[in-house]
Every structure is written in C-alpha cells, then in structure tokens.
Amino acid sequence: MEIETARLIIRPPSIEDFDEYWEMNNNPEAKKYTGGVITLSYDEALFTHKQACGKFESSDNKVFSVIEKSTGKYLGYCGFKYCEILTGTEICYGYTQSAWGKGYGQEAARATLPYAFEKLKLKTLVSAVNPKNIASERILQKIGMQYDGQIEWKEQGLVNKYSLTSDKYFNIVASSL
C-alpha cells in the first residue's frame, strides 16, 4: 500500500527508516510540542520499530513513513492511530527538522485523508495540537478540520482539539470536483 503525491511517497514503515526516525525523535526541537524525546535506548526503540513494521498490515493503527520522492529520504511520518484521550482515531504526523516549512506536512495529511475515510471507513477523525505549534495547527485547518475547543493534555496543558467527520470530508471532495 503506497500513496503518492507530486513530491512524496507515503508507505508502510520499514527498518531502513529507523536511523532518521531515531534522530527525529531525539531532537528536542522536533519533539517540543509532542511530549518530548523518546526515553527508550537505541536498541529498545529499534526493537519497537521492527515490531511496528511487522505489524503494520494487521494493526488498526496506520502510521506511514513519508519519503521525499526525488531523493528517497525519510522525512517523517503521517497516519492514524487510536487516541484514548481523544476517544477516537487521531491523525498524527511528525517531520524531521530539515523537512519543516516546505509544505510536506499538509501534502501528506491531505493525501492520507482518502485512506482514513474511504479505506478505514472512519466516521470522525480527531486531533489535538498545542496552540504554540502554529505550523501543525495550520495543517489541520488547511485539510478541513474543525476547531472543537480546548482539552487538558498531560505535559502540554490546554491543547486545541480538532475533528473532521466523514460527511464533511465527502462534501469537501464533492465541492472540489
């Protein structure tokens, strides 16, 4: 299963992605608004990554690797996973610092929406974002998600909650034809 855009290949994670994934998840600036750097050792994180790669097809969570088409470079991740705090399936994404400011986040998020609503048959997609993370919040707004107020989030304080229903998604698709 691959999703392609003009500049990206969005595909299941692979072991080859790990070193860039590890670097991104240990960069305090990249993880500033997402709960901080991972606390696992390199070997523990590698083991967890290998498990995630092996379980991708059978898992309900679908978090893809985002690859720059022209270079084959790992840029980050984008996909869907269940979030207990939000009590629903969350769109999640994170990118290496070198990928910031180039529109990759919006491009990948927009490209994965059909998978969420057409393949996974989700009724609602949710997300939470620290209001200080302006770039991430803009992605949610640009893909049509609606602001639903604020909720308390451990280690982040009050965060902005967003949602997108399948009805609204399909209306957006129909109106763009």
Legacy VTK file of the C-alpha trace (Angstrom):
# vtk DataFile Version 3.0
C-alpha trace
ASCII
DATASET POLYDATA
POINTS 177 float
0.000 0.000 0.000
1.525 3.282 -1.146
0.126 6.745 -1.576
1.919 9.072 -3.976
1.754 12.813 -4.351
3.728 15.117 -6.622
6.653 15.136 -4.176
6.056 12.305 -1.720
5.789 8.572 -1.350
3.721 7.645 1.694
4.257 3.986 2.501
4.341 1.494 5.375
7.340 1.971 7.678
10.476 -0.064 7.072
13.603 -0.831 9.022
15.555 1.423 6.635
13.662 4.411 8.076
14.887 3.826 11.601
18.030 5.960 11.806
16.229 9.091 10.588
13.216 8.231 12.770
15.541 7.846 15.778
17.246 11.167 15.078
13.914 12.979 14.694
12.529 11.515 17.927
15.627 12.548 19.856
15.633 16.127 18.602
14.220 18.316 21.410
13.158 20.991 18.907
11.292 18.482 16.722
9.535 16.962 19.745
8.883 20.236 21.579
5.093 20.050 21.249
4.576 16.300 21.169
5.566 15.164 24.642
9.329 15.259 24.376
12.061 12.991 23.125
11.707 9.244 23.484
13.131 7.698 26.624
13.947 4.309 25.118
17.508 3.273 24.376
18.536 2.909 20.743
18.181 -0.885 20.925
14.777 -0.700 22.653
13.493 1.806 20.096
14.859 -0.306 17.222
13.066 -3.374 18.606
9.795 -1.409 18.880
10.241 -0.039 15.353
10.825 -3.538 13.960
7.639 -4.718 15.674
5.652 -1.803 14.224
6.992 -2.583 10.738
5.996 -6.238 11.077
2.519 -5.487 12.426
1.603 -2.673 10.040
-0.747 -4.691 7.850
-2.598 -6.352 10.742
-2.775 -3.294 13.010
-5.701 -0.875 13.192
-3.142 1.923 13.537
-1.798 3.025 10.164
1.141 5.378 10.602
3.020 5.650 7.314
6.558 6.765 6.555
6.760 9.893 4.426
9.541 9.761 1.840
10.751 12.528 -0.448
10.194 11.161 -3.936
13.163 12.904 -5.610
15.782 11.745 -3.076
14.291 8.717 -1.313
14.975 10.471 2.008
12.826 9.742 5.069
11.048 12.968 6.060
8.793 11.778 8.863
5.506 10.031 9.456
1.819 10.631 8.888
-1.155 8.437 9.602
-3.814 7.329 12.006
-3.867 5.787 15.443
-6.386 5.420 18.221
-6.001 8.007 20.998
-7.577 7.272 24.373
-7.522 10.919 25.453
-9.440 11.970 22.344
-11.507 8.742 22.364
-11.117 8.336 18.642
-8.758 7.828 15.752
-6.266 10.650 15.546
-4.401 11.948 12.535
-0.789 12.166 13.644
2.341 13.413 11.938
5.885 14.422 12.678
8.738 15.531 10.476
12.488 15.866 10.570
13.588 19.425 11.120
15.089 19.555 7.609
11.574 18.970 6.189
9.929 21.882 8.001
8.476 24.811 6.080
8.251 23.017 2.733
4.571 22.032 2.782
5.252 18.307 3.178
3.057 18.043 6.282
-0.022 19.410 4.563
0.682 17.435 1.393
0.942 14.135 3.277
-2.024 14.827 5.573
-4.263 15.733 2.645
-3.122 12.677 0.676
-3.898 10.284 3.535
-7.452 11.537 4.164
-8.985 9.304 1.463
-7.362 6.314 3.159
-8.939 7.291 6.503
-12.451 7.836 5.195
-12.644 5.530 2.179
-10.470 2.550 3.213
-10.686 2.613 7.009
-14.307 3.859 6.866
-13.785 6.252 9.773
-16.776 8.368 10.760
-14.683 11.004 12.524
-11.009 11.874 12.584
-9.676 13.828 15.576
-6.506 15.638 16.536
-5.034 17.737 19.305
-2.379 20.389 18.891
-0.510 22.653 21.257
-1.644 26.197 20.357
2.028 27.261 20.282
2.612 24.812 17.426
1.307 27.156 14.751
2.617 25.140 11.780
0.906 21.944 12.912
-2.332 23.762 13.628
-2.290 25.309 10.140
-2.044 21.804 8.640
-5.196 20.744 10.491
-7.050 23.859 9.349
-5.925 23.526 5.725
-7.124 19.920 5.463
-10.589 20.961 6.633
-10.553 20.005 10.291
-12.853 21.980 12.589
-11.796 23.540 15.904
-13.777 21.951 18.756
-12.393 23.802 21.784
-9.648 23.000 24.246
-8.873 19.980 26.395
-6.279 19.274 29.081
-3.280 17.224 27.872
-0.642 15.809 30.194
2.697 17.622 29.789
1.174 20.135 27.351
-1.540 21.896 29.357
-4.516 23.081 27.358
-4.414 21.981 23.720
-6.721 22.703 20.814
-8.955 19.835 19.719
-9.971 19.394 16.084
-12.217 16.980 14.213
-13.295 16.127 10.697
-16.355 13.984 10.017
-16.686 11.721 7.007
-19.728 13.754 5.891
-17.714 16.982 5.892
-14.795 15.253 4.161
-17.018 13.908 1.381
-18.669 17.350 0.999
-15.209 18.912 0.620
-14.297 16.305 -2.006
-17.573 16.800 -3.893
-17.225 20.583 -3.891
-13.709 20.369 -5.349
-14.849 18.377 -8.404
LINES 1 178
177 0 1 2 3 4 5 6 7 8 9 10 11 12 13 14 15 16 17 18 19 20 21 22 23 24 25 26 27 28 29 30 31 32 33 34 35 36 37 38 39 40 41 42 43 44 45 46 47 48 49 50 51 52 53 54 55 56 57 58 59 60 61 62 63 64 65 66 67 68 69 70 71 72 73 74 75 76 77 78 79 80 81 82 83 84 85 86 87 88 89 90 91 92 93 94 95 96 97 98 99 100 101 102 103 104 105 106 107 108 109 110 111 112 113 114 115 116 117 118 119 120 121 122 123 124 125 126 127 128 129 130 131 132 133 134 135 136 137 138 139 140 141 142 143 144 145 146 147 148 149 150 151 152 153 154 155 156 157 158 159 160 161 162 163 164 165 166 167 168 169 170 171 172 173 174 175 176
